[in-house]
Amino acid sequence: MKYIELIAKLSFLLPVLFFFLSKSEKSRIKQVIFYFASYIILHEVIYTYLKYRYPEIGFLFNLIYIPVEFIFLSYFFRISFLKHLNIKILRIITIAFITFWVVSSLVLKQASFDSIVNTVESLIILFYCILYFNEQIKLPQSVFIYTQPSFWITCGIFLFTSGTFFVFVYRQTSWHIEEFIFQYAYIHAISFILKNVLFSIAMFINPSKTPYTDNSVTLV
């Protein structure tokens, strides 16, 4: 189990490394994921240090992970969405979720890992993924969807979020069960590795220069 967890942590580096190695266009979408991956690495390093040296500060520091992660992912979908209605929905949900996080984590002072907050976040992110795929079906940006970096990134987000959804739901109440810890570690690590692999593929993708044209398509 330790080896796969180590591989998962090292996979943090893949999107960052391939961002620099790729000669493809450094679009804003790729930059967002690059900074997001860099944030995860920085957070992991700082939290690991604080957890052993200053546990109380480490606990407080770890609280900010969820809202920062959510803001990064929301911004990614904000620049990926085409329909104005979807963008408005995203803005409203973002404000609502941050408010919910503040009440849960800062006012009610829940645990640094709150399965309720994580469950709500996962449901929202899955909803964003569905909106994205629905848009790409109705308002395709190119003939082949896989020629868009946003497609690979969204697939990575969807795979990780759906793959870890139920273990996140039960983590807070089942953390004392040894078998659950074992299963959680494997599911989380494998999903995380696959997500970073798909993020890395996105870094090498040049957006298609052959747009899909259909005069009947309109934005709402």
C-alpha positions as CSV (number, residue, x, y, z in Angstrom):
1,M,0.0,0.0,0.0
2,K,2.9,2.4,0.8
3,Y,4.3,2.0,-2.8
4,I,1.0,2.9,-4.5
5,E,0.6,5.9,-2.2
6,L,4.1,7.0,-3.0
7,I,3.4,6.6,-6.8
8,A,0.2,8.6,-6.3
9,K,2.1,11.4,-4.6
10,L,4.8,11.5,-7.3
11,S,2.1,11.6,-9.9
12,F,1.5,15.2,-8.6
13,L,4.5,16.1,-10.7
14,L,3.3,14.8,-14.0
15,P,1.1,17.7,-15.2
16,V,3.6,20.3,-14.0
17,L,6.5,18.5,-15.7
18,F,4.7,18.0,-19.0
19,F,3.4,21.5,-19.0
20,F,7.1,22.6,-19.3
21,L,8.1,19.8,-21.7
22,S,5.2,20.2,-24.1
23,K,5.7,22.4,-27.1
24,S,2.0,22.9,-27.7
25,E,0.1,26.1,-27.0
26,K,0.1,27.1,-23.3
27,S,-3.6,28.0,-23.3
28,R,-5.3,29.5,-20.3
29,I,-7.0,26.2,-19.5
30,K,-3.6,24.5,-19.3
31,Q,-2.3,27.2,-17.1
32,V,-5.1,26.8,-14.7
33,I,-4.4,23.1,-14.3
34,F,-0.7,23.8,-14.1
35,Y,-1.2,26.2,-11.2
36,F,-3.8,23.8,-9.6
37,A,-1.3,20.9,-9.7
38,S,1.5,23.2,-8.4
39,Y,-0.9,24.2,-5.5
40,I,-1.5,20.5,-4.6
41,I,2.3,19.8,-4.5
42,L,2.9,22.9,-2.3
43,H,0.0,22.1,0.0
44,E,1.2,18.5,0.4
45,V,4.7,19.6,1.3
46,I,3.7,22.3,3.8
47,Y,0.9,20.2,5.4
48,T,3.3,17.2,5.9
49,Y,5.8,19.5,7.6
50,L,3.2,21.2,9.8
51,K,1.4,17.9,10.7
52,Y,4.4,16.6,12.5
53,R,5.9,19.8,13.9
54,Y,2.9,22.0,14.6
55,P,-0.3,19.8,14.5
56,E,-2.7,22.6,15.4
57,I,-1.4,24.9,12.7
58,G,-1.4,21.9,10.3
59,F,-5.1,21.3,11.1
60,L,-6.0,24.9,10.3
61,F,-3.9,24.9,7.2
62,N,-5.5,21.8,5.9
63,L,-8.9,23.5,6.2
64,I,-8.2,25.8,3.2
65,Y,-7.6,22.9,0.8
66,I,-11.2,22.2,-0.1
67,P,-12.2,25.9,-0.9
68,V,-9.0,26.5,-2.9
69,E,-9.4,23.3,-4.8
70,F,-13.1,24.1,-5.5
71,I,-12.2,27.6,-6.8
72,F,-9.5,26.2,-9.1
73,L,-11.9,23.7,-10.6
74,S,-14.8,26.2,-10.8
75,Y,-12.6,28.6,-12.7
76,F,-11.5,25.8,-15.1
77,F,-15.2,25.1,-15.9
78,R,-15.9,28.8,-16.1
79,I,-13.4,29.3,-19.0
80,S,-14.5,25.9,-20.5
81,F,-18.2,26.6,-20.6
82,L,-19.7,28.2,-23.7
83,K,-23.3,28.8,-22.6
84,H,-24.0,31.9,-20.6
85,L,-26.6,30.1,-18.6
86,N,-24.1,27.5,-17.4
87,I,-21.7,30.3,-16.4
88,K,-24.4,32.0,-14.4
89,I,-25.3,28.7,-12.7
90,L,-21.6,28.2,-11.9
91,R,-21.3,31.6,-10.3
92,I,-24.3,31.1,-8.1
93,I,-23.2,27.6,-7.0
94,T,-19.7,28.8,-6.2
95,I,-20.9,31.5,-3.9
96,A,-23.3,29.1,-2.2
97,F,-20.6,26.4,-1.7
98,I,-18.1,28.8,-0.3
99,T,-20.7,30.1,2.1
100,F,-21.6,26.5,3.1
101,W,-17.9,25.8,3.7
102,V,-17.4,28.8,5.9
103,V,-20.4,27.9,8.0
104,S,-19.4,24.2,8.3
105,S,-15.6,24.6,8.8
106,L,-15.2,28.0,10.5
107,V,-18.5,28.6,12.3
108,L,-19.5,25.1,13.3
109,K,-15.8,24.1,13.4
110,Q,-16.1,20.6,11.8
111,A,-13.1,18.3,11.3
112,S,-10.5,19.3,8.7
113,F,-11.8,16.5,6.6
114,D,-15.6,16.7,6.6
115,S,-17.3,14.0,4.6
116,I,-20.4,16.2,4.2
117,V,-18.5,19.1,2.7
118,N,-16.5,16.7,0.4
119,T,-19.7,15.0,-0.6
120,V,-21.3,18.3,-1.6
121,E,-18.2,19.4,-3.4
122,S,-18.0,16.1,-5.3
123,L,-21.7,16.3,-6.4
124,I,-21.2,19.9,-7.7
125,I,-18.0,18.9,-9.6
126,L,-19.8,15.9,-11.2
127,F,-22.6,18.3,-12.1
128,Y,-20.1,20.6,-13.8
129,C,-18.7,17.7,-15.7
130,I,-22.1,16.7,-17.0
131,L,-22.8,20.3,-18.0
132,Y,-19.5,20.3,-19.9
133,F,-20.2,17.0,-21.8
134,N,-23.7,18.2,-22.6
135,E,-22.3,21.4,-24.0
136,Q,-19.8,19.5,-26.1
137,I,-22.6,17.4,-27.6
138,K,-24.9,20.4,-28.4
139,L,-22.2,23.0,-29.0
140,P,-19.1,21.2,-30.2
141,Q,-16.0,23.3,-30.5
142,S,-14.4,21.0,-33.0
143,V,-15.2,17.9,-35.1
144,F,-13.4,15.6,-32.6
145,I,-13.9,16.4,-28.9
146,Y,-10.6,14.6,-28.0
147,T,-8.7,17.4,-29.7
148,Q,-9.6,19.8,-26.9
149,P,-7.4,19.9,-23.8
150,S,-10.5,20.6,-21.7
151,F,-12.0,17.3,-22.7
152,W,-9.0,15.3,-21.2
153,I,-9.0,17.5,-18.1
154,T,-12.7,17.1,-17.5
155,C,-12.4,13.3,-18.0
156,G,-9.7,13.3,-15.4
157,I,-11.8,15.3,-13.0
158,F,-14.9,13.1,-13.6
159,L,-12.9,9.9,-13.2
160,F,-11.4,10.9,-9.9
161,T,-14.5,12.4,-8.5
162,S,-16.8,9.6,-9.4
163,G,-14.2,7.0,-8.4
164,T,-13.7,8.3,-4.9
165,F,-17.2,9.6,-4.3
166,F,-18.5,6.8,-2.0
167,V,-15.2,6.3,-0.1
168,F,-15.3,10.1,0.7
169,V,-18.9,9.7,1.8
170,Y,-18.0,6.9,4.3
171,R,-14.5,8.1,5.3
172,Q,-15.5,10.1,8.4
173,T,-17.6,7.4,9.9
174,S,-15.5,4.3,8.8
175,W,-12.0,5.6,9.4
176,H,-11.5,3.3,12.4
177,I,-12.2,0.1,10.2
178,E,-8.9,-1.3,9.0
179,E,-10.3,-2.9,5.9
180,F,-11.9,0.4,4.9
181,I,-8.6,2.3,5.3
182,F,-7.0,-0.3,3.0
183,Q,-9.6,0.0,0.3
184,Y,-9.8,3.8,0.6
185,A,-6.0,4.1,0.1
186,Y,-6.0,2.0,-3.1
187,I,-9.1,3.6,-4.6
188,H,-7.9,7.1,-3.9
189,A,-4.4,6.4,-5.1
190,I,-5.4,4.7,-8.4
191,S,-8.0,7.4,-9.2
192,F,-5.5,10.1,-8.4
193,I,-2.9,8.6,-10.7
194,L,-5.3,8.2,-13.6
195,K,-6.5,11.8,-13.1
196,N,-2.9,13.1,-13.3
197,V,-2.2,10.9,-16.4
198,L,-5.2,12.5,-18.2
199,F,-4.1,16.0,-17.1
200,S,-0.7,15.2,-18.5
201,I,-2.2,14.1,-21.9
202,A,-4.0,17.5,-22.0
203,M,-0.7,19.3,-21.7
204,F,0.3,17.9,-25.1
205,I,-2.9,18.5,-26.9
206,N,-3.1,21.5,-29.3
207,P,-6.7,22.7,-29.6
208,S,-8.2,21.7,-32.9
209,K,-8.0,24.3,-35.7
210,T,-11.0,22.7,-37.4
211,P,-14.1,24.2,-35.7
212,Y,-17.4,22.5,-35.9
213,T,-19.8,24.8,-37.7
214,D,-23.6,24.6,-37.6
215,N,-25.7,27.6,-38.2
216,S,-28.5,26.1,-36.2
217,V,-26.4,26.2,-33.0
218,T,-27.1,29.1,-30.6
219,L,-25.8,30.0,-27.2
220,V,-28.2,30.6,-24.4
